[in-house]
Amino acid sequence: YPYETEEEKLSQQLESCQVSCENHKRKSRFNDYKARYWKGRAEKILQRKEAKHV
């Protein structure tokens, strides 16, 4: 079943955003702004997921 739902796609994106965020956080303070960027993306994706449930 090749087609994934929007929901699954968002979940995968969310996961990779969170992973990126954690990776950048671990590396160094220099990457702090990148971690914030990914955290922001993850939050946007979460909002889109919640919006779909309404």
Summary of the structure (lengths in Angstrom):
residues: 54
radius of gyration: 13.0
end to end distance: 26.3
largest distance: 42.3
contacts: 124
relative contact order: 0.18
helix: 87%
strand: 0%
